[in-house]
Amino acid sequence: MKLLSLLYVRLRQNIRDPGIGNVALETLLDCPTEHLEFHVWYFREKGWAQRTEKGTLAITVDGVDRIKSEYAGGAQDKFLTDQSKADP
């Protein structure tokens, strides 16, 4: 779910360039590409992620639905918060 969550946050941050490259994924997940290959394959086969025209990995609509269902009950709002509006 961490990988799918990262892709979701990236989409929310920049809808015009929603993908994350392999090197960035390695760094963010602290995991070599070889260990991510199965998960990327699985997400693509399930329709939760796809390769963009730039070759980066991006979440799909089905992936957004999956992550939303995983974190149902309000937790999904924690993905992207506006730190400037912190509660006193």
Buried (B, 14 or more C-beta within 10 A) or exposed (E): EEBBBBBBBBBEEEEEEBBBEBEBBBEBBEBEEEEBEEBBEEBBEEEBBBEEEEEBBBBBEBBBEBBEEEBEEEEBEEBEEEEEEEEE
